[in-house]
Amino acid sequence: MKSLIFSLVIFAAPLSSVMPDMSGITKALKTGNSEALSSFFDEDVELALLDDEDIYEKAEAKAKLTRFFESHPPKSFSQVHKGTSKGEDSHYVIGDLVADGTTYRVYIYLEETEDSYIIQELRIEE
């Protein structure tokens, strides 16, 4: 009986970390909605769109993302992997964005704030 309880505690421990609700981010990526996606950005965000990479203020990052979605209209987005940092105060999501017949790999790094999660880094790569 003790080993059963021990096993339950060991296997349940990794599940105690709560992943952020990604539905808004996922929907924004699926539909190419830069307005909705940028609402999850920090004031400054590291943005990498293909070969263009830098740290931008929220408004400029949104404008760049809008241009990207206009040039590469999304057809779908699916999460491939997600996880939590060792300290459990940040999270990441890796997914595939299909646009214009090309599959792009998307990396999202989020940090936990007092009452939500904000995107610190967004990468869209071929």
Buried (B, 14 or more C-beta within 10 A) or exposed (E): EEEEEEEEEEEEEEEEEEBBEBEBBBEBBBBBBBEBBBBBBBEEBBBBBEEEEEEBEBEBBBBBBBEBBEEBEBBEBEBEEBEBBEEEEBBBBBBBBBBEEEEBEBBBBBBBEEEEBBBBBBBBEE
